[in-house]
Amino acid sequence: MANLSAQELKITKSPEDFQLYARNKSDSAKVFISGLVKGTPNFKEYTLKVFKNGELYDTQKDTLKNKKFSLSTKIDAGLHQFKFEFYIKKNNADSLYLTANNVVCGDAYIITGQSNSHASSSLSTYSSPYCRSFGVKTGFESYNNKDKKVRWGLATGNCPNLKGVGGWFKKNPHGVGVWGMELMRLIVEKHQVPVCIINGGSGSSSIEQNMLYPEKPSLETSFGRLAYRVNQAGLKNNIKAILWHQGETNTNTLKGAESYESNFDTLFNDWKRVYLGLEKVYLFQLHPGCGGDYASKLREKQYQISEKYDMVDIMSTNSVIGHDGCHFSYEGYLEFAHRIFPLISGDFYNEKPDGIITPPKLEYAYYLDNNNIVLKFDQPINYNDKKKVKGNIHYLKNQFFFSKGNSAEQVSNMVENITINHDKLTLKVKKNSVFDKITYVPNKFYLNTKDVYNGPWIKGSENKLGALSFYNKKIKSTNNIKEWHGYKILDSTLNGVNFKLVFPKKANKKKNWIWRARFWGHEPQTDLALLEKGFHVAYINVGGLFGNEKAIQIWDDFYNTITTKYNLNTKVVLEGMSRGGLIVFNWANRNASKVACIYVDAPVCDFKSWPGGKGVGEGNPSTWETCLKQYDFSEKEALLYNGNPVNHLEYLASNKVPILSVVGDIDNVVPVIENTALLQKRLIALGWDLTIIRKPKVGHHPHSLKNPKPIVDFILENK
């Protein structure tokens, strides 16, 4: 450090050794060095040199202004390490004042909960210069002045003086736990991005002990100690996700289990308020084991939480290897990381999964007849029939429990055998069943033993993940739930008009929806792809009205119903095939502020072209007569009518609503020149445009694209 006898430099911002800066959307981060001079300055010029992987990367120079200095530079995300050197210039020579080594740019996460959130192991020897953490994982212990001196360092899955798995109640500088360390390794090696995890887990802690308590001094609570470390690390607004494994302690009392959801609501809202950049919470459903008699009820609460919040995804721990009744083996904790990694890869690293990456969950149960109950899951499943434990054979058929009405009593040994067909598991019961609720997996022990339940399991056929357990799920008297391509569909009426609403497996956080205007189920590839992205798909039958005032009124009512009763996004994606273009454009121009974007396919944009056939197209005389009747027009009146889409695009243009039209170049039914091309010409005159995908040597059919990716990408970009 330079001799500063005539002055004192106070640094207000600067990088630290081993610091991780959170990357922004441009895959970079700004690094600042700033401060001020106390006393009389004896220098004017100062310099910042930045080295990337040992080579000079950037040089910044400036002069003091009002005794203050400030410089900034940008560092890139990726497997790079940066070094910073800050010089002041005295007597025409640069004097090194400050250095910071091994700085990286990447992503930050939090892990917290109770013991299974932070298990360490002497076998966890992996280390990487790109895996970082900050401060001391203290658990319930105070965060003292010695702890505060521990700043940035390389993350570890081990714990001082540990043999085997444990470290539940030990202070651990830069400790992230076995599965936290493995998760970091997977991210760094596959996605080539440095990672920081800050683990705030506390062994045996209840959810209440993990909550904020603003009336208490910050460092006296687990929440406060974790938030302190994250804030000191400069990451408070840049935490991508929180991974939460907690609940065993809350299974000891009925109150602890029943209040779990409301307590999580409070905790979740405080997380979002404190960690402003938070995008996801990953919640692990408890494995049967340590805890009390209310584990089944609490596991159901955890499932309900995941259904309640778009930001929350749930992962099963059922069938994880190495379970000892409370904790897991080193290999079992590695499996935690491998289960959650595909979800994180999809959410934050644009990786499209090869298959299903979520655990099987029960969608509904129903009586096939008096002696057979069907359990419908959200994916294909298989199961282990039996497992031998301490000389006893335990069968899956005996791990289902039944109850009726409000009775707390659960009856077992009711199932004679099990059969599986794709995503349906059928239980043949011993006698005519009178039960209306079903539970899967016991609270803790195999029946009539003190051996902790550890399988047999229902698993995903494809991913081998243990199915989520469920508690007191309603058994319907019959299967009155309809499906469309494996998705739940509501088929109903509104004011006497048939409508359909298809539900995704899990709605995305914006509750997006696409509204099809015509030909329900025809060329459904775009709709199916969007269902996979968490969109709902809606349809109401107005095809025979050709976009007239009655059709617009029906659409107004349907829009209000969908956005209020079903709480879907107030901005909708519109989809119109052929004559569907008439209602799509007529409604959209009047409601442009409610439209996210429009996808049309060989769209009719002027009924004089089709069905009228008054241009180069072939038309359809009988349909033309129907169209005239719906508008109550004579043909002369229809030909003078200026209310077709090509005549009214002003609000679509002024609101700059994105439009995509897919057309066949040799369409002689709905000729492009009289429809999409004319629409484009008039939009351009209004200062706007649309995107056209042309299919060479294709007529009016087939609609859509075999691979709908260009259409889906357009919609996702403009949703």
N, C-alpha and C positions, 0 to 999 in steps of 0.2 A: 504494500500500500504506500502511496506517495506521502512525502512530508508535508503536512498541512498546518504548519505552525501559525500562519497568519489567518487561518480560516478553518471552517469545519464544513465538510460536505455531508448533507443529509439525503440519503437515497430514499425516495418515496415509492418507486417502482423499479423492480429489476428481476431477472430470472434467477432461479436457484439451481444448484447442482441437482441433477436427476429429475428436474421438474418435467411434468407432462402438461402441455398446453392443449386445451380442447380444440379440435379442428372445427372450422365452420363449413358452410355449404360449398365453399370453394376449395375444400381440402387443404386449408392452411390456417395459420393463427398469427395474430399480430403480437409482437413482443416489444414491450416498452422499457426504456431505462430513463428515469427522470428523477429530479430532485432539486435541491436548492443549496446555496452557499450561505453559511452564517459567518458574519465578519466581513473583512475586506478581501475580495477575490484577488488571488495572485496568478490567475490564468484567465484566458478568454476563450480559447478554443478547446474543443473536446471531440473525441472520435470513438465510434463503436465499430469493432471488427467482428464479423460473424463467420465462423468456419463450419462447413457442412462435411461430415465424415473426414475431417482433417484438412480439407482444402478451403481456401478463402472463398467465401460465398457472397458477402456483402460488406460494404464499408459506408458508414454514415458519418458526416462531420457537421458541426455547427458551432456557434459562438454563444456565450452567455447573454441572456437578456434579462435585466432586472434581477440579477443574481440567481436566475433559474436556468436549468438545462433540461432538455427533453429530446430523445431520439426514439425512433421505432423502426422495426424491420419485420419482414414477413418470413415465417418458416413453413415448410411444406410438411404435410402428413406423409407417413410412410416410414419404412425402416431406415431412418437417418438419425444421426446424433449431431447436435449442434453445440458449438462452443462460442461463448461471448467474451470479448475483451473490451473493457471500457478504459480509455486513456484520457488524461488531461495534458494539455500542452504547456510546458513551462520552460522558459529559456530556450525556445525553439526546439525542444525535445519532448517527445511523447513519453509520459510516465504512466505505467499501468496502475490503475486504481482498483478495478473490480474484474473478477472473472466468474463465469458460470459454465460448468462442464456437463456433458451428457444430457442435454435438454432434447426433448422429443415433442412431437405433435401427434395426437391421436384421440382416442375415445375414453370416456369415463363412466363407470358404473358403480352402484352401491349394492352390497349384499348385507342383509341384516336379518334378525330373528333370534331364535334360541340356539341350543348347542349344535343341531344339525346344519345350521347356516355357516358355522365357522370351524368345523372339525379340522384339526391339524394332524399330520402324520410324519413320523420320521422317514417314511418311504417317499415323501413328497420332496424330491431333491431337484426338481426342474427349476431352472432360473434363466432369465433372459434379460438382456439390457433394454428390452422393449416392454417389459412387464413391470409396472410401477405401483407403488402405494404411498400413502402419506400418514405419518403419525403412528400412534400406538393403539392397537385394539385392546381396550382396557376392560371390556365387559362391564361388570357392576362397579369396578374400582374407580376411585377418583382420578381425575386427569390432573396430575400435579405438575409443578414447574419443571421437573426432570423430563416428564413426558412431553411437555410443550417444546422442548429443545429438539425432539426427534421430528425431523421434517421429511423431505423426500428421500426415497430409497427404492431398492429393488424389492418387488413383492416376493413373499415366501409362503409356501403351503405348510411349512414346518413350524415348530415352536421350540424355544430354548429348552434343552434338557428333557426332551420328550422321547419316550420309547413306545412305538406302536401308534395307535390312534388316540387322540384326546386333546388336551389343552383347553378344556372347556372353560376354565376359570383362571387362566394365566394371562398376564399382560404379554403382548406379543407385538413388538415393533414391526410394522409393514406386513403383518400377518393377514392373509386373505382366505386361509383355509384350503383344504385339498381341492375341492371342486371349483373354488374361485381361481386357483392357480391353473387347473386344467382348462378351464374356460378361457383364461387369458392365452394359454398356449395355443389353443385351437384358433382363436381369433387372429393372433399374431401370425401363425404359420400359414393359415389359409387365406386370410384377407389382407395380410401385409400392412397391418395398422397397429401402432403401439397402443397399449391399453393401461389404464389405471383402474384398479378396483380398491375401494375403501370399504372395509368390512367392520360393521358396528355391532356384530352379534353379541348377545349376553346369554351365557348358559342358564338354562332353566327359567328364563324370563317369560312372564305372561305378556299378552298383548298390551295390557294396561301399563306394564313397566317399560314398554317401548314407545309410549305415547309422549306428546310434547310437554304438557304441564307448564304453560307460559308463566304461571305464578312462581315457579321455582327457578333458582339460578341455573343458567344453561348447563354448566358442567356437572350439575348434580343429577342429571337424568341421562339415560342411554340415548334418547333422541338428541339431547343437547350436545353430548360429547361427540356423537357422529356428525351433527351439523357443524360443530366447531371445526372438526378436522377438514370437512369438505370446504368450508368457507376459507380456512387458512390455506388450503391448496389452490384457491382461486377457481374452484369448479362448481360453485353453488348454483350457477345458472346453466350449467353444461352437463348435468348428469343425464345420460340417455335413458337409463332404466334402473329400477330397483328390483332386486331378486330377494324374495321374502320366503323364508322357511320358519314357521313358528306356529304354535298352537297346542303342543303336547300339554303344557302346563294348564291351559284353559279347559282341558277335558276333565279336570278333577272335580268340578262342581257343575251343577245344572246351570247356575247363573253364569259361570264362566263361558259355557258353550252357547247359551241362548243370547248373551250380550255380545258375542264375538263379531257379528256382522255390523252392529251399530258402532262398536269400538273401531272396527276396521274403517268404517265410513269416516270417522273423525281423523284417524291416522292418515288415511289416503288423502283427505283434503288438506291436511297439514303438510304432507309430502309435496303436494302440488303447489302449495303456497310458498314453501321454503325453497324447493328446487324447481325454479321456474322453467327450466328447459326439459323437464321430465316428460318422456313420451310413452313409456310402457312400464307396467309392473308385472313381473312374472311370479306367480304364487304357486308353491308346491303343496299339493294336497297331502295330508299326513298319511303315513303308513300305519297300519294297526301295530300297536306296541305300547311304549311307555306313555304313561298318562293314566287317566281315570276311566270312569264308566260311561262317559258322555262323548267318546271319540267319534262314534258314528254320526251323532247329531252335529258335531263341530265340522267334520269332513263335508257334510251336506251344506253347512253354512259357507264353507270355502268355495264349493261349487257354485252356490247361488251368487256369491260375490263376483266370480268370474263372468257370470251371465249378466250381471247388473252393470258392469263397467266395460266400455269398449277398450279402455286402456289396459285392462287386466286380462292376462292369459293364464290358464292353469295347466300345471304339469303333474302327472301322476308319479307317485313313488312306489306304487304297487308293483311288485315283481322285481324291484331293484335288488341286486345280489348282495349277500353279505350282511343281511339284517340280523342284529343280535337281540332284538326285543326292544331296543330304544335307538341305538346308533347303528352305523354301518361300517363295513370294512373299508380299507383304503380303496379297493377296487369298486365297491359300491358307491363311494363318493365320486370316483371318476365317472361313473355312469350318470350321476346327477348332471355333470357338465355336458356329457354327450347327449343327454335328452334335451336339454334346454338350448344347446348351441344351434340346431337348425332353426328354431324360432327366432333367435337373435340374428342369425344370418339373413333370414328373410326380411326381418323388420328394419335392419340397419345396414345391410351390405348388399342389397339388391340381388340376393341369390334366390333363384326360383327352385323350390324343392323338387327333388326327383319323385317324391311320392307323398304320402300322408305323414305329417310330422307331429300331429297332435294325438293325445291318448284317446282311445275309444270312450265315448260318453253315451249314456242311455238317452235316447230321444223320447221314448214313451213305452209304456207297457199296456197290453190289452189281453182280454180273454179271447182266444181263438174259439174255444167252446168251454164247457163246464170243467173239463179236465186238462186243459192246456193253456198256458200263459205264454205269450210271445213278448220278448224283450227286443225292442228295435234300437240298434246302435247307429251311430253316425258314420260307420265305416265297416268293412268286412272284418270279422273276428274269428278267432279260434280259442281253444281253451285247453288247460291241463285237466285231465279227468281226476287225478288223485295225486297225493303226496304222502310219503311215509315219514313219520316223525317219531323218534324214540320207540320204534316198534309198532306204532299205531298207524293205520292207513286212514287218511282223511280225504273225503270225496268232495268235489266241487258242488255236487247236487245238495250237499248239506250246509252250504255256506249262504243260503238264501233264507230270509226270515220274513214272516208274514204277520200282518196285523189288520185290525178292522176298526173303522170309525175312529173315535178318539181314544181308544184303549192304548195304553203304553205297553201292554203285554205283546211280546213277539213270539211267534210259534215257529219252530224249526222242524227238520226231518219230514217235510211235506212233499219233497220232490222225488219221483221215482226214477226219472232219467232225463237226460238233456240231449237235444239235437240242435244242430246249427245249419243254417242255410244262408250263406253270404253274410249279411249284416243282421240277421235275426237269430236269436237264441230262444228255443222253445222248451219250456219246463212242463213236463207231464206231472201233474200233482196226483197224490194218492187217492183223493176222493173229491167229490164235487166241492169246489172251493167256495167259501163265503167271504174270503179276504179281499180287501180293496187297496192294500198298501204292501210294498215289497222293499226289502233292504238287502244289499249285497255286501258281503264280508262282515264277520263279527266285530264287536267292539275291540276285542283284544286277543282272547284265547280261543283255541279250538274247543269245541263243545266237550264238556265234562273233563277238561284237563286244565293245567296251569301252564301249558305250552303256548307261547305267543304265536298268533296266526302268521304264517309266512307262505301262503299258497295252499292249494292250487289257485290259479288265476285265469280270468278272462283276459285275452290279449288281442291287440291288433294283428290281423293276419299278415299285414305288410310290414309294420314297424316293430312288432313284438313288444310294444309299450303296454304295461298293465292298464286295464280299463279303470277309469275313475270309479271309486265306490259311490254308492248312493244309499239314501236313508229315507224310508217311508215314502217312496214314490207311488203316486196314484196308479192303480191298475184300472184301465178303462173297461167298461163292460163289453165293448166291441171296438174294432179298429175303424174309427170314424175319421181318421186323419188321412187325407189324400196326399199323393206325392206326384211330383213332376220331375222326371230325370233324377230321382233320388232326393229331391228337395221338397220340403213341406209346402203345400199350396193351399191357399184359401180360395175356394170357388163359391162366389156368393152373388148377391144382387144389390144394387143401389138404385132406389126409386124405380124398381122393376127392370133395370138394365143389368145384364150379366157382367161381372168383373172377376178378375183373377189377380191374386197377389202371391208371389213366390218368395219364400224366406230363405236367405242364405244360411249356411251352417252357423256362421257368426257374423253379425252385421259389422261393417267397418265403422271406424269412430265417427265418420261424418254422416252415417246412415244414408248413403247415396242410394238412388234408385233410377232405373231406366224404365221409361213408359212406352210400351209398344202400342202402335196405333192400329195395326192391321195384321191379319194372317197369324193368329196366335199359334205358336209352336213351329211355324215354318222356318227352315234354316236357322235353328236356334243357337248356333255356335257362339255368336256374340253374347247372347243372354247368358249362356252357360259359363262362359269365361268370366263374365262380370259377377255372376253369383259366387264364383270362386274368390273374387276380390272383395266379397262382403256386400255387394249390391243387392237390393231387392229388385224384382222384376214385376211390373204392373201392366195390366191391360183392362180396358173396358170397351165393350163392343158397340162402336158407332160407325162401323165400316159402311153400312147401308145408307148413311146420311150425307156422305160426300162433303164433309166439313162445313155443313150449314149451321145456322144459328142454334138449332136444337142440339146439334153435336157439341158446339162450343159450351152451351149451358151444362150439358152432361159432364163435360171435361172440367168445367169450373167446380162443380159439386164433388167430382171424384178427387180432384187435386186437394180440395179443402179436407176431405175425409182422410186421405192418405197422410197429409202433413200434420193433422191434428190427432186423429184417433190412433194412428200408427206411428206418429212422431218421426216421420221421415224428413229428410232434408228439404228445406223450402226451395232449393234449386234442383230442378229435375233434368235428367238427360232424356231427350225425346228421340224415338225411333219410329220411322215411317217407311213402310214398304209400299210401293206402287200407289194405290189410291190413298194410303195412309198419309202421303205427303200433303193432301188437302187439309186435313184436320191439324196435322202437326204445324204447318206454317200459319194457318188461320188463327189457331189458338196462341201460338208462340208470339206472333207479332203483337197481339193484344196483351200478352203477359211476358214480355221479353225479360223483365227483371227477375222472373221466376225460373228462367231457363239457363242451365249451365252450358249446354251445347246441344246440337242437333245432328243426328245421323239419319240420313234418308237413303233409300235404295231404289233406284229406278223410279223416282217419285213423280207422281202427278202434281204439276204445279199450276195447271189451268184445265178446268173440266171441258173446255172447248176442244182441247187436244185429245183427251180421253175422259169420258167415253164418247164425247161428241164426234170425234173424227173429222173436225172441220179444218184440219191442216193436212200434213203429209202422212199422218198415222191412219191406221185402219179403223179405229173406233170400235164401238159396240152398240148397235142400234137399240137393242132391248134394254141394256143398262143405261143408255142415254135417256130413254123414256122414264126410267126409274129416277134418275138424277133430276130431271125436270120436275117430276112430281114432288120430290123431297124439297125442292126450292120453291115450288108453286110458281114455276115460270112457264111461259110459252117459249118456243124455241127462239123467237125473235128477242124476247126479253133476256134469255140466257146469253145470246150472242152479244148483247149490249152490256152485259153485267161486268162491272169492273171491281168485283170483290174477291177475285181469285188470288192465290199467293203471289203470282207475278205482279199483281197490281198493288200489293200492300206489304212492303218490306221495310218501311221507314224506321220502325222501332227496333227491329232486329239489327238494322245497320247502326242506328245511334247508340244502341247498347252493346254493339260489337259482339254479338252472340256467335261463337264459333260454329261453323256448319261444315259437315262432310257429306258429299253425295257420291255414292257408288253407282256407276252406270255401265250398261253394255253399249258399245259403240254402234251396233247395228240393231238397236231396239226399234222395231217398227210398230210396237203397241203403244209405248209412251216415248215418242221420239225425243232424243236429247235436245235437239235444236229448239223444240217448242216448250221444253220444260226446264231441265237443269241449266242448259246453256243460256236460255232467256233469263232465268233467275239470276245467274251470275252477272249477266250484262247489266241488269237493273240494280243489283247490289253495288256494282262498281260505280255506277252513276250516283249512288248515294254515299260513296266514300268507304265502302266495305267490300268484302269478297268472300268466297267460299272455297273449300278444297274439294277437288274432284279426283276420284280414282276411276280411271277408265279401263274397262275390260275389253281388250281387242277381240273382234270376231264373236262377240257375245250379244245375244238379243235381250229380250225382257227377262228371260230366265236363263240360268238359275240366279236367284237373288244372293246377296251377301258374297263372301269370299270363303273358299275352302279353309284357308288359314285366316282366322279373323284378326290376327295380331295387329295389322295396321288400323283397323277400326277400333279395337280395344285400346291401343296406345293413344289414339286420338281422344277417346273418351276419358281415359285416365289422366291425360295431360290437361283436360279442360273440365274435370268434374267439379 
